[in-house]
C-alpha cells in the first residue's frame, strides 16, 4: 500500500511535465504553420508580381508591334503622295494634314504628323522668332537674347565667343560638355547648352516647337497656334481664331492672302515665310500599352539610297498625351480607296 501511495503521489508531477511538453509542441507547430503561411503568401505575391510583369512586357511588345505596323503604313503614305501647302495627298483623295492634328489609325494607334517647317529650327535660327518664342514662354528679354547667342555659339564652327554667348572654356567652368560646333542632332541637346540647361521648365515648354531643319523657312499654315500667337503678339484672339478656321478649310498660298483675310501683320517681303510644307516632318505614334509616344524626325527622300525616307532621330516623347485620344476626330486616310498612279506623280513639289 505504501508503494502504491508513493506512486500515486508521483504520478501527477509526471503528468504535469508531459502537459508542459505538449504545450511547447503545440506552440512550435503553430509557429511552424504561421511561418509556412507567411512564406507561402510571400511566394504567392512574388508569383503574382512576376505574372503582372510578364503581362506588362507582353502588352508592351504587342504595342511596339502595332506601332511598327502603323509606322510602315504612315511612311508608305507620306512617301507616295505629293506635298502641298499644308498636307500630303493627291487632288482627288483625302489629304493627310501636317499641322499636328491627332489621327486615329488601326488597332487604337494615335498619330500626329507635323511639318518641320511649321516649327522653329535650331540649325538655322532667326533671332526675332527665337527671342519672341522664349519671351512668350517666360524668359526676360536679356535672358532670351543670351540663350540665342549661346545657340549660335553652340552650332558655329569657330571658337569666337559672342557677347552673351558661350564657348568651350565657359562650358568647362560650368561643368558641362563642350559645344558641338556643328549641326544640332536632337532637340534634347538644348539640355547641354549654357543658360538653356539652367531653365528646365522653360526648355520643356519650347521644345515641342523646335525642329532640326537646316533651312530657316517658316510655314504658318502648319505651325501650332500657340506658337503663332507668340511670334505675332499684336494680333487679337479673334484674328487667330479666323486664321485657324480658314487655314483648316483651305491653307493660305502666301502671306498676302493671309494678311488680306485676317489682318494679321505677316511681312509679305519676308522671304523666310513660305506657306508650303516641306519634306521634313515629325511623326508621333502611340498605341495602348506604351507609356509614351514614339517620335520620329524624318526626311522624305524619293531618291534615297536605301529607302524613300531618312529617319534622323527616334525618341520617346510625352508630347502625345493619352487623354488627347478624345480629340482624335480625324481618321487616317484609307490607302485602299486611292487610285493607282505612276511613281513619277508621287514626287514632292517643294
C-alpha positions in Angstrom: 0.0 0.0 0.0 2.9 2.3 0.7 4.4 1.8 -2.7 1.0 2.5 -4.3 0.5 5.7 -2.4 4.0 6.9 -3.3 3.3 6.1 -6.9 0.0 7.9 -6.6 1.7 10.9 -5.3 4.4 11.0 -8.0 2.0 10.5 -11.0 0.5 14.0 -11.0 4.0 15.5 -11.3 4.8 13.3 -14.3 1.5 14.2 -16.0 2.3 17.9 -15.5 5.6 17.6 -17.2 4.0 15.8 -20.2 1.3 18.5 -20.3 4.0 21.3 -20.4 5.8 19.4 -23.2 2.6 19.1 -25.1 2.1 22.9 -24.8 5.6 23.5 -26.2 4.9 21.2 -29.1 1.6 23.0 -29.9 3.3 26.4 -29.8 6.1 25.1 -32.1 3.6 23.6 -34.5 1.5 26.8 -34.6 4.7 28.9 -35.2 5.8 26.5 -38.0 2.3 26.8 -39.6 2.4 30.6 -39.3 5.9 30.7 -40.9 4.8 28.4 -43.6 1.7 30.5 -44.3 3.9 33.7 -44.4 6.4 32.1 -46.8 3.6 30.8 -49.0 1.9 34.2 -49.0 5.2 35.9 -49.9 5.8 33.4 -52.6 2.3 33.9 -54.0 2.9 37.7 -54.0 6.1 37.2 -55.9 4.4 34.9 -58.4 1.7 37.5 -58.9 4.2 40.2 -59.4 6.1 38.1 -61.9 2.9 37.4 -63.7 1.9 41.0 -63.8 5.4 41.9 -65.1 5.2 39.3 -67.8 1.7 40.6 -68.9 3.1 44.1 -68.9 6.0 43.1 -71.1 3.7 41.2 -73.4 1.4 44.2 -73.7 4.5 46.4 -74.4 5.8 44.1 -77.0 2.3 43.9 -78.6 2.1 47.7 -78.6 5.5 48.0 -80.2 4.4 45.6 -82.9 1.2 47.6 -83.5 3.3 50.8 -83.7 5.7 49.3 -86.2 2.8 48.4 -88.4 1.4 51.9 -88.1 4.8 53.4 -88.8 5.1 51.3 -92.0 1.6 52.5 -93.1 2.4 56.1 -92.4 5.8 56.0 -94.2 4.1 54.4 -97.2 1.6 57.2 -97.3 4.0 60.2 -96.8 6.5 58.9 -99.4 3.9 58.2 -102.2 2.0 61.4 -102.1 2.9 64.9 -103.3 3.5 67.6 -100.7 1.1 70.6 -100.7 0.6 73.8 -98.8 -0.2 72.0 -95.5 -0.9 68.4 -96.4 0.1 65.3 -98.3 -2.2 63.8 -100.9 -3.5 63.8 -104.5 -6.2 66.2 -105.5 -8.9 63.5 -105.8 -8.3 61.8 -102.4 -8.4 62.7 -98.8 -5.3 64.6 -97.7 -3.1 63.9 -94.7 -2.8 67.2 -92.8 0.7 68.1 -91.5 -0.5 70.6 -88.8 -0.1 68.3 -85.8 -3.8 67.3 -85.6 -4.5 63.9 -83.9 -5.3 61.0 -86.2 -6.8 57.6 -85.4 -5.2 54.6 -87.0 -5.9 50.9 -86.9 -5.8 49.0 -83.5 -6.1 52.1 -81.4 -3.0 53.8 -82.6 -2.9 57.6 -82.3 -0.7 59.6 -84.7 0.4 63.2 -85.3 2.1 64.5 -88.4 3.9 67.8 -88.0 5.6 69.7 -90.9 9.0 70.7 -89.6 8.7 74.0 -91.5 5.8 74.8 -89.1 8.4 74.8 -86.2 11.4 76.9 -85.4 14.7 75.3 -86.4 17.7 75.1 -84.1 20.1 74.7 -87.0 19.2 77.9 -88.9 17.6 80.1 -86.2 16.2 83.5 -86.8 16.8 85.9 -83.8 13.4 87.6 -83.9 11.4 84.4 -83.9 13.5 82.5 -81.3 13.6 85.5 -78.9 9.9 86.1 -79.3 9.2 82.4 -78.6 11.4 82.4 -75.5 10.0 85.6 -74.1 6.5 84.3 -74.7 7.4 81.2 -72.8 8.5 83.2 -69.8 12.1 84.4 -70.4 13.2 88.0 -70.0 14.4 90.0 -73.0 18.1 89.8 -71.8 17.7 86.1 -71.0 16.2 85.3 -74.4 19.0 87.1 -76.2 21.6 85.3 -74.2 20.0 81.9 -75.0 20.0 82.8 -78.7 23.7 83.8 -78.6 24.5 80.6 -76.8 22.6 78.6 -79.5 24.7 80.3 -82.3 28.0 79.6 -80.5 26.9 76.0 -79.9 26.4 75.4 -83.6 29.1 77.5 -85.3 32.4 76.0 -86.3 34.6 78.7 -84.7 35.7 79.4 -81.1 34.8 83.1 -81.1 32.5 83.9 -78.2 29.6 86.2 -78.9 28.7 89.0 -76.4 26.2 86.9 -74.5 27.2 83.5 -75.8 29.5 80.7 -74.5 32.3 78.7 -75.9 34.3 75.6 -74.6 36.1 77.4 -71.7 32.7 78.6 -70.4 31.3 75.1 -70.6 34.3 73.7 -68.8 33.9 76.2 -66.0 30.2 75.3 -65.6 31.0 71.5 -65.6 29.2 70.9 -69.0 30.4 69.1 -72.1 31.9 71.4 -74.7 29.6 72.7 -77.5 29.1 70.6 -80.6 30.3 73.3 -83.0 28.2 71.5 -85.7 24.6 70.8 -86.6 22.3 70.0 -83.7 21.2 66.4 -84.0 18.5 66.3 -81.4 16.2 68.8 -79.7 17.2 67.3 -76.4 20.6 68.9 -76.9 19.3 72.1 -75.5 19.8 70.5 -72.1 23.6 70.7 -72.8 23.6 74.4 -73.7 24.6 77.2 -71.3 21.6 79.1 -70.0 19.2 76.6 -71.6 20.4 73.9 -69.2 19.6 76.1 -66.2 16.0 76.6 -67.2 14.4 73.1 -67.5 10.8 74.3 -67.3 11.3 76.9 -70.0 13.2 74.4 -72.1 10.4 71.8 -71.7 7.8 74.3 -72.8 9.5 75.4 -76.0 11.0 72.0 -77.0 7.8 70.9 -78.9 8.1 74.0 -81.1 11.7 73.2 -82.2 13.0 71.3 -85.2 16.3 70.1 -86.7 15.7 71.6 -90.2 18.8 73.2 -91.8 16.7 75.8 -93.6 15.1 78.8 -91.9 11.8 78.8 -93.8 8.7 79.0 -91.6 5.2 77.9 -92.7 2.3 79.4 -90.7 -0.1 77.0 -92.4 1.2 74.1 -90.3 2.6 76.0 -87.2 1.0 75.4 -83.8 -1.5 78.2 -83.0 0.1 78.8 -79.6 3.5 79.4 -81.3 2.0 81.8 -83.8 0.5 83.9 -81.0 3.9 84.3 -79.5 5.5 85.3 -82.8 2.8 87.8 -83.7 1.7 89.1 -80.3 -0.2 92.1 -81.6 -2.8 90.0 -83.3 -6.1 89.6 -81.4 -7.7 86.3 -80.3 -10.4 86.8 -82.9 -7.9 87.2 -85.7 -6.1 84.0 -84.7 -9.5 82.2 -84.5 -10.3 83.3 -88.0 -6.9 82.4 -89.3 -7.1 78.9 -87.8 -10.5 78.3 -89.2 -9.6 79.5 -92.7 -6.3 77.6 -92.9 -8.1 74.4 -91.9 -10.7 74.9 -94.7 -8.1 75.9 -97.3 -4.5 76.7 -96.5 -3.2 80.1 -97.5 -1.0 80.3 -100.6 1.2 83.2 -99.3 1.5 86.0 -96.7 -0.5 88.4 -98.8 -3.5 86.1 -98.8 -3.3 85.6 -95.1 -2.9 89.3 -94.4 -5.9 90.2 -96.6 -8.1 87.6 -95.0 -7.2 88.1 -91.3 -5.4 91.4 -90.9 -2.5 89.7 -89.1 0.7 91.5 -89.9 2.6 88.9 -91.9 5.6 90.5 -93.6 5.0 89.9 -97.3 8.6 90.9 -98.0 10.0 88.2 -95.6 11.4 85.5 -97.9 11.7 83.1 -94.9 7.9 83.0 -94.7 7.0 80.1 -97.0 3.3 79.0 -96.9 4.2 75.5 -98.2 5.0 72.3 -96.3 8.5 70.8 -96.6 9.9 67.3 -97.0 10.8 67.2 -93.3 8.3 66.1 -90.7 7.8 64.8 -87.2 5.8 61.7 -86.8 4.4 60.7 -83.4 2.8 57.3 -82.7 1.2 55.9 -79.6 -0.6 52.6 -79.1 -2.3 51.2 -76.0 0.3 49.6 -73.8 3.1 52.2 -74.4 3.9 54.6 -71.6 4.9 57.3 -74.0 4.7 58.0 -77.7 7.4 57.2 -80.1 8.7 60.2 -82.1 10.4 60.1 -85.4 12.1 63.1 -87.0 12.5 62.2 -90.7 13.0 63.5 -94.2 11.2 62.3 -97.3 13.8 61.3 -99.9 12.3 59.9 -103.1 15.8 59.2 -104.5 17.3 57.8 -101.3 19.9 55.0 -101.5 18.1 52.6 -99.1 14.5 53.9 -98.7 12.5 56.9 -99.8 12.9 58.3 -96.3 15.6 59.1 -93.8 14.9 58.8 -90.1 17.1 61.3 -88.4 16.1 60.8 -84.8 13.9 58.4 -82.8 13.0 59.3 -79.2 10.3 58.7 -76.6 8.1 61.7 -76.0 5.3 62.6 -73.7 4.0 65.3 -76.1 1.3 62.9 -77.3 -0.7 62.7 -74.1 -3.0 59.7 -73.8 -6.1 61.8 -72.7 -5.8 63.5 -76.1 -7.4 60.4 -77.6 -10.7 62.1 -77.2 -9.5 64.8 -79.6 -8.7 62.3 -82.3 -11.7 63.0 -84.6 -9.8 62.6 -87.8 -9.4 59.2 -89.4 -6.2 58.3 -91.1 -6.8 58.2 -94.9 -7.6 54.8 -96.4 -5.0 53.8 -99.0 -7.2 51.1 -100.4 -9.5 53.7 -101.8 -6.8 55.6 -103.6 -6.4 55.5 -107.3 -3.2 53.8 -108.6 -0.8 56.2 -110.1 2.7 56.0 -111.8 5.6 56.5 -109.4 6.6 59.8 -111.1 3.5 61.5 -109.9 4.4 60.9 -106.2 7.5 63.2 -106.3 7.1 66.0 -103.8 6.5 69.5 -105.1 8.8 71.7 -102.9 
